[in-house]
Amino acid sequence: MAELDTSSGGGHKKGSGVKKAKKLSTRVDLTPMVDLGFLLITFFIFTTTLSQPSTMKLNMPKDDVDPKDLTPIKESGALTILMGKNDQVYYYLGIDPNKLQSSSYSKIRDVILTKKKSTPPDDLFITIKPDEDATYENAVAMLDEMKIDAIDHYALDKPSDAEMKDVHATEQANGIK
């Protein structure tokens, strides 16, 4: 609310019979403005939608698996990617882990795209197997790579003992500790 202050002296005369108007000062009370500001802030906080976290849909297999429910994979279309420690990636084509090859995350896209071009779309299946030494960031990067390269058929699995033995032997040969 605004109010007028009439207390300042204004009865000063100049000359005879001349009346001078009183000087009035104004004072504005900002309390209602502050209340309105807080009401608007509260309104906008309650009516805004917070950003929703974006997640990737991941279908997990059942724990009890029947051999008849498994989808057969052709050896010519299989690619297995093993993730080791220190940002190392290993892969082999087909189903023989003894043909393990080493790569890096920057070069694995070329391997995937080459396999995709040389394999019919229905036969291509990529299995991603992170080691216990692989980082979560690397596993997410590999899943993102599947999305970027438009790979429809892929799975996340645990590496077998034979695969881990080959990975550890390759890491020791390359001097990775």
C-alpha positions in Angstrom: 0.0 0.0 0.0 1.2 3.5 -0.7 0.8 6.2 1.7 1.5 9.9 1.7 3.6 11.6 4.3 2.2 15.0 5.2 4.4 15.7 8.1 7.1 17.6 6.3 6.9 21.3 6.9 5.4 23.3 4.2 4.1 26.4 5.9 7.0 28.6 4.7 5.8 31.8 3.2 7.5 34.1 0.7 6.0 37.4 0.6 2.8 38.6 2.1 -0.3 36.7 1.5 1.3 34.0 -0.6 0.5 30.5 0.4 2.8 27.8 -0.8 1.5 24.2 -1.2 2.8 21.6 1.2 5.4 19.2 -0.2 4.2 15.6 0.1 6.6 12.6 0.1 5.5 9.2 -1.0 6.5 5.9 0.6 5.6 2.6 -1.1 5.2 -0.5 1.0 6.7 -3.5 -0.9 5.4 -6.3 1.4 2.5 -7.3 -1.0 4.9 -7.3 -3.9 7.2 -9.7 -2.1 4.2 -11.9 -1.2 3.2 -12.0 -4.9 6.7 -12.9 -5.9 6.9 -15.8 -3.6 3.4 -17.0 -4.8 4.6 -16.9 -8.4 7.8 -18.7 -7.6 5.9 -21.4 -5.7 3.4 -21.7 -8.6 6.1 -22.2 -11.2 8.0 -24.7 -9.1 4.9 -26.9 -8.6 3.7 -26.7 -12.2 7.0 -27.4 -14.0 7.9 -30.9 -15.0 11.3 -32.1 -14.0 13.5 -33.7 -16.6 12.8 -37.4 -16.9 15.9 -39.7 -16.9 16.4 -41.3 -20.2 17.0 -45.0 -20.1 17.7 -47.7 -22.6 15.3 -50.6 -22.8 17.0 -53.8 -21.9 15.2 -57.1 -22.2 16.7 -59.7 -19.8 16.4 -63.4 -20.4 14.5 -65.8 -18.1 16.5 -67.6 -15.4 15.1 -71.0 -16.3 15.9 -71.7 -19.9 14.7 -74.6 -21.9 17.1 -75.7 -24.7 14.1 -75.8 -27.0 13.4 -72.1 -26.3 16.9 -71.0 -27.4 17.3 -69.3 -30.7 19.9 -71.1 -32.9 22.8 -68.8 -34.0 24.6 -69.5 -37.2 28.4 -69.6 -36.9 28.8 -67.4 -39.9 26.7 -64.7 -38.2 28.2 -64.8 -34.7 30.4 -62.1 -33.3 31.5 -62.2 -29.7 32.9 -59.1 -28.0 34.8 -59.5 -24.8 35.6 -56.5 -22.6 38.7 -56.6 -20.5 40.5 -54.3 -18.1 42.2 -51.0 -19.1 39.7 -50.3 -21.8 40.7 -53.3 -23.9 38.3 -55.1 -26.2 38.7 -58.6 -27.6 36.5 -60.2 -30.2 36.2 -63.4 -32.2 34.1 -64.3 -35.2 32.1 -67.5 -35.2 32.0 -69.7 -32.1 35.7 -70.6 -31.6 37.2 -68.4 -28.8 40.7 -69.6 -29.7 40.6 -67.1 -32.6 40.6 -64.2 -30.2 41.7 -60.8 -31.7 42.5 -57.6 -29.8 41.0 -54.2 -30.6 40.1 -50.9 -28.9 36.9 -49.1 -28.4 37.7 -46.6 -31.2 38.2 -49.5 -33.7 35.5 -51.9 -32.6 32.9 -50.0 -34.7 34.8 -50.9 -37.9 34.8 -54.6 -36.9 31.0 -54.5 -36.2 30.2 -52.7 -39.4 32.4 -55.0 -41.5 30.6 -58.0 -39.9 27.2 -56.4 -40.5 28.0 -55.8 -44.2 29.2 -59.3 -44.8 26.3 -61.1 -43.0 22.6 -61.3 -43.8 20.6 -59.2 -41.3 18.7 -62.1 -39.9 21.9 -64.1 -39.3 23.9 -61.4 -37.5 24.1 -61.9 -33.7 26.5 -60.1 -31.4 27.2 -61.3 -27.9 28.8 -58.8 -25.5 30.6 -60.3 -22.6 32.1 -57.9 -20.0 34.8 -59.2 -17.7 34.7 -58.5 -14.0 37.5 -56.0 -14.6 35.6 -54.1 -17.3 34.1 -50.8 -16.2 30.4 -50.0 -16.2 31.2 -47.1 -18.5 32.7 -49.5 -21.1 29.6 -51.8 -21.0 27.3 -48.8 -21.5 29.5 -47.6 -24.4 29.3 -51.0 -26.0 25.4 -51.0 -25.7 25.4 -47.5 -27.2 27.6 -48.8 -30.1 24.9 -51.4 -30.8 22.3 -48.6 -31.0 24.5 -46.4 -33.2 25.3 -49.2 -35.6 21.7 -50.3 -35.7 22.3 -53.9 -34.5 19.0 -55.5 -33.8 20.1 -58.8 -32.4 22.6 -58.7 -29.5 22.9 -60.0 -26.0 24.8 -59.4 -22.8 26.3 -62.5 -21.2 28.9 -63.7 -18.8 32.2 -64.9 -20.4 33.0 -68.6 -20.1 36.1 -69.9 -18.4 37.8 -70.7 -21.7 37.1 -67.2 -23.0 38.5 -65.6 -19.8 41.6 -67.8 -20.0 42.2 -66.6 -23.5 41.6 -63.0 -22.5 44.0 -63.2 -19.6 46.6 -64.9 -21.7 46.3 -62.1 -24.3 46.5 -59.4 -21.6 49.7 -61.0 -20.2 51.2 -61.2 -23.6 50.4 -57.5 -24.2 51.8 -56.6 -20.8 48.5 -55.4 -19.4 48.3 -55.6 -15.6 
